[in-house]
Amino acid sequence: MAVSLVRRWIVLQGMASLLASTAAWAQAELSEAALSGVWRGYVEDVGFRINGELIFRRNGTYQRMHQLGQLMTWASGPYRIAENWIHFEVEDYEPKRYLGVDQAPPPSETWMVDYFDGRQIEGRIGNSAQFSYRKAD
């Protein structure tokens, strides 16, 4: 009986692994060429939806604008791709001063991409935020 349970567990693990690899295979491959262009969408975190525009360039740099109410932000720098992750480093940003208060640069950020088909990209940032962007051009 114990051997039968072990065999079932091994079969189930194999099936789960196959399904996971099939789902990953079905998506388009993340690359500078595939991402290149203008993307519009949002980041949602703790009940706030922040609309934005993101420009990926083939040379591995990005420019990102966000708006929440009257506040508009801008950041740029290099990005790197690793399988289903996109990591953004911030080299420049605005505003550096807002309502009379100096602003620290935004932190670097890593997106965990759950879905990408070349026109739509969706996923998670950390444990609480989600993003969804659609290619505009």
Secondary structure, DSSP 8 states (H G I E B T S, - for coil): -HHHHHHHHHHHHHHHHHHHHHHHHHS----HHHH-EEEEEEEEETTEEEEEEEEE-TTSEEEEEEEETTEEEEEEEEEEEETTEEEE--SEEE-SEETTEE------EEEEEEEE-SSEEEEEETTTEEEEEEE--
